[in-house]
């Protein structure tokens, strides 16, 4: 049997696993609850137990696997194989994950930021279509992303490349303070929470008729805004145009610097569908260097919640320089 890969997507609620072949065939997927009690001290032991249980129940051993890849929130030190500052996991101290996993399983272990591994997943088996130059943007509670150039993740001098959500998009307009401490980050207007904030503010200021006025503002979600825009609500469409203009500005500038063939839009907001990507692709043209116009595709992510585990498994191939 050819050696296989294990991918792990570590989240604050659920930890997902996948066994994947080197050709990208997903053999099996499962998940366990992420137990963040006791300062998150149970998380890694539970991961180890789940992997070893899988090996035992399938009559497999460490030698059957090329490695384990994992995407994690927090500040990742790839060389040391550690994570710190993953507050949704209660990890305030440095976690020596690689040391623990390798010693308990006997399988090589590799670690990266969760947005980076999701980018790898979409580039390998998703909307990136295996193309070597892809930018991935995930629009959820926040805005994250990953950059792949010539088939390799871009990490930067401090492993901080791909912080797409913290590109400044409107320093003279919406001056919302970001959780990072900066003003006017893309995340403050284009995340799910940002879209709701912009909508509420404009509703209060513009005093226009909109079906969004019929929704309890405490219950308003980004999905409501996109649904109203699709239904022809002029105010909602104005908000969508504004949000996607900011996104187009950010990814257009990235495209000028990096010249990707494809920009993939994922995360919960992307579930609104082509209304997001069509608007971005159209607006982006004016921000692109002329040579790049109509040559940079914007696509919806295809792997959904599996992007993280698939990308984490391909991280093994990246780190072993097999791709």
PyMOL commands that set and color helices and strands:
alter all, ss='L'
color gray80, all
select helices_A, chain A and resi 37-40+43-57+62-64+87-89+97-105+114-125+164-166+187-190+192-206+211-214+222-230+234-258+268-272+274-287+290-292+304-319
alter helices_A, ss='H'
color red, helices_A
select strands_A, chain A and resi 4-10+14-21+26-33+65-72+75-77+82-84+109-113+134-139+143-149+152-153+262-266+297-300
alter strands_A, ss='S'
color yellow, strands_A
deselect
rebuild
show_as cartoon
